[in-house]
Amino acid sequence: MTSLVAAGSATGLGVFAARALIALALGALIGIERQWRQRMAGLRTNALVALGAALFELLSVMLLSGIRGVDPTRIAAYIVSGIGFLGAGVILRDGVNVRGINTAATIWCSAAVGVLSGAGYLIQALIAALLVVLVHVGLRPVARRIDRLPAAPDSEVQTLYRFRVVCRAEDEAHIRASVAQALTRDPFVLTALRSEDLDGGSGRVEVIAELQSLGRDDVALESAVSRLSLEPSVSAVTWNVVEPEVPLATTSED
């Protein structure tokens, strides 16, 4: 499809406003899904990134119309590197986990949608925005299903599990030893083990264990701890995965 850049069409205020508004709308389309998922970069961030990229690209197109010898791809190249710095700012390291890579990639894609809109490739920009939304909505169940499969032997992704068992206070030492024995088998590494008295004078103690594994293997963990539920003094056994992508304090974009 022929670009709308030809013949200096972006120099008119109407075309300029139309392309900027379309970039803003497509960035907002990507951001709505991110805001719904309560991610760090949501509606406003993606809309502004797409709009900013479009404005810089529109500047390049206008300069191309008024000055001979101007390379219209030069500003686009600077947009790519500039968005790289912005994306790096949302990537956080939390212990052994790294959070924000998906957010950074989304911001990068929003900038690409903005560049397409600013250059006049409006249909292509719409297709790109829909593909970004499709990745987040359509591939999420697939990724979660793959995560539930046993980990490959050479996996480099670490998963943090938190395990809780409630037992009688007089059997605390025995249960702690049983937990340590059950959870120190491959592929798990026990990183913390503590006990807390439950409120109300019930004579019950909660034993909490945290462990890590390379990859994610829920079946192996369930197999390792299932025997503990058969102990006469145990009244409850639960475990969960500590999700690394959930922000620690807030999901605000400001």
C-alpha positions, 0 to 999 in steps of 0.5 A: 500500500502506498504511504500517505507520506507522498507529496508532503501530505502531512504538512496540512493541519488536518492530516497532521491532527488525524494521524496524531489522533489515530496514533493516540487511539491505537496506543490507547487500544493497547493500553486498555488491555494493560490497564485491565491487567493492572500492569505498570504501563497502562492506558496513559503510558501506551497512548502517550508513547504512541502519540509521541512516536507519531509526533516525531515521525510527523516532524520528520515527514514535514522536514522532508517536505520542506528541506531537500536531502533530509533523511526521513528514517533518521528520526525514526531510528532515534525513536527506536533507541529512545524507547529502548531507554524508556523500556529499560526504566520499567524493567526491575530486578526483584531478587532472582526474578526480573519483572517488567520485560513484557511491559517494556516490549509492549511500550516498544510496540506502541512506539512502532504503532505510533511511527506507522501512524505518523508516517501515514501507514494507518491500516498497517498501524491498526493491524500492528495494534491489533496484533499486540492486543492479540498477543496479550489476550490470546497467548496468555492462556497458552503461556500459562499452560506451558508454565504448568508443564514440568520444567526442562532440565536446562531451564534458567527461569526460577520459580518461587513457591510458598508452602503453609501447613497448620498443625498442633503446637506440640508437633511443631518440631516433627512437622518442621523436620518433615517439611524440610525433608519433603521440600529439599529434594530435587528440583527444589531448594529450601530458602526459608522455614519459619513457624508462627503461632495462630491467634485465638489460643487454639494451640495451632502453629503455622509452619511456612516454607519458601523454596525455589526451583529452576522452571516450574513443576507444580506436580513435583511439589504436590507430590512432595508435600502430599504426604504431609496432609496425612499427618494426624496433627496437620489440619491444613496444607496449602501452597502457591506460586509467588508471581514475579510480575505482580508489582510489589507496592503499586501499579500507578503509572505516575 
